[in-house]
Amino acid sequence: MLAAGTAVFFSDVNQDWPGYGKRVQESIEQGTPRPTPPGNGLAAIGMLLAIAGLVPFSMGLIRTGDYVNKNFTIGEGHGASFHVPPAGLPEPNGFPLVRGSDHEFALNFTQNMSGEVTFDGQTITLQQLVATGRAGSQGSSFSFPLPPGATARVKYQDVTFYVNSVAPGAVIKGGSETDKPFWIYNGASFVVIGSLLVLTHLIPNEAGNLSLDEMMEENRFVGYLNQPDKPPEEEEPPPEDMENSDDEAGGTGQRHKGEEGKMGKPTSKTKSGLYAMKGPKDAIPQMARNFDPDMAARQAGILGVMSAESGHFLASPYGGAFAVGNDDADVWGGLTGTEIGEAYGVGGLGLVGTGRGGGGTGEGTIGLGNTGLIGKGGGGGTGSGYGRGAGAGFGGRGTRVPTVRQAKAEVQGALDKDIIRRIVRAHINEVRYCYNQALARDPNAKGRVAVQFTIGGTGKVPTAVVQESTMKDPAVGSCIAQAVKRWTFPKPEGGGSVIVSYPFVLEPG
C-alpha cells in the first residue's frame, strides 16, 4: 500500500502542471475548449494510500525485534534464561541447556552434569546416553535429541533443571517497548489530514463557475489586460437609427409611396401579428420587384396578383430581384405587432386604408418613419395604440418608460460591428430587465455601463466583465455581464476569438 500510494502520488505530481495552468489561462482568454489535464488527478488519493500504509509499515519495523524463545540458556550473561555461576560451562555467558529449532529440541549437557532422560517408558541416565553413543559430542559438551513427549532432569552444581514437553512459550518483546498512544495519535492525524486532502481533490473544477460575482472569475483582470496602450478617444455618437435600442412601432423605415393600405393577408382571420421576411441574419432586407401593382390589383385582386406572379407578398416596382429579410420564415402579417404572426389586411404597406402603398414617398421601403429602407417594430408604452409614450397619433397616453441606448462599441477581432450590434439589440430586453431592477430600488438611477466580453471560436461568450460603470448600484453591471454570457454570436472568421467593449447608456426616461 505504501509503495502503490507513493508511485501514484509521484506519477501525478511529476506531470507538467505549471504548463497546464498556462494553457488553461490561454484557453479562457481565447475562448477555446479547456485543455486536457496531463495527469489523472489522483495525487491526493496516492498520498492517502501512502500515509495509510506507513502506519503498519512502521509497526512492522518496530516488531522485527520480537522473537519466540526456543533456547533455554544458563550462565551469567545478560541474555541468559537462568543465571548461574559460569564455572564448568563451555559458554559462560549463556550455555544452551535446551536448544530448539522449528521441528525438534535437543538436550545439551556437560560431563560435570548428572541426571536422566525418560521416554518411551524407560529412564536412561546422561552417562548411559554418552556411553551408548545416543548423545553426540560437541566439543566439551554433549547433545541428545529429545523425542516427542520426553522428560529430563539435569543437575548442575546445586541447581536441578526439569525439562518437559509443553505448549510453545509466550512471545517475548525484544528491544524497547512500543509507545502505542504515540503511534495511535499520529496514525489518526495522518488519516484525518489525508481525508481532508482527498475531499479538496473531489471539489469539481466547475465549482468556481457557479458564482454570480464576476470578481470571483479567473479572468477578473481581463478588463485591464486588454486595455489599448493609447490615450482614450472621445466617443462618437452612435448612428441615429441605432441610438435608441427600443424598436419604434412599425420601425424607422420610410413610408412607401402610393395610396396607403393596411398591410396583412386578406384571408387571415387574425387581427394582430407582425410580418416577417425570410433570410440570413446578416442580409440587407429588400422587397421583391413587381410592375404597376395598383393596376394589377384592380384587375385581378391582390390574391390574383400573388397567384399569377408567384411572387412575394411584399413587392414593389422599386424592389430587388427577390425579397430577403433577417427572419426564419416568411409571415404575411401587419406592420406592427408584439409577436410575429399572420394578420388581416388588404395587402398594402401601411397601417390603414385599402391601397397598395404606404402613404409616403419612399421607393421600395417599409415603415412609418423617414429613414432607412425596411423597418419593423413592435410598438411599446402603456397606450393601447401603435406609439411608445404619451402624445398624438395612435399611441395611448401612457407613462414614460426607461430607455437603454447603445453607445459606440470597440471590437477587436474578425467579426463585423453591425452583426454584433444586431445580436445585442435582439437581447436588449435582458439589459433593460437589469436596469428595471435598479429602478425598483432607486427611481432616479441612471448612468453608463461598459461591458467587455470575449466571443469564442464557437460563438459562445466564455467571459464577460464590467469594464466601466457610473451607476451607483454595482448589481446592474453584474446583472448585465451575467446576461451577456448567455448570448450566442456568429462564429468569427478563422475560428479565433473576438474581444468586444460594449457600452450601454441607461436613463429613466
Secondary structure, DSSP 8 states (H G I E B T S, - for coil): -HHHHHHHHHHHHTS-HHHHHHHHHHHHHHT------SS-S-HHHHHHHHHHHHHHHHHHHHGGG-B----EEEESSTT-SEE---TT-SSTT-EEEEEE-SS-EEEEEETT-EEEEEETTEEEEHHHHHHTT-SEEETTEEEEEE-TT-EEEEEETTEEEEE---S----B--SS---HHHHHHHHHHHHHHHHHHHHHHTS-GGGGGG-S-GGGSTTTTHHHHT--SS---------HHHHB-S--TT-S-B-BBSSBBB-SBTT---S--B-B-B--TTS--B-EE-S-HHHHHHHHHHHHHHHHH---SSEETTSBSS-B-SBSS-B--BS--SSB---B--S-SBSSSBSSB-SBSBSS-BSSBSSSSB------SSSSSS-SSSSSTT--------EEEE---EEESSS-HHHHHHHHHHTHHHHHHHHHHHHHH-TT--EEEEEEEEE-TTSB--EEEEEEE--S-HHHHHHHHHHHTT-B----GGG--EEEEEEEEEE--
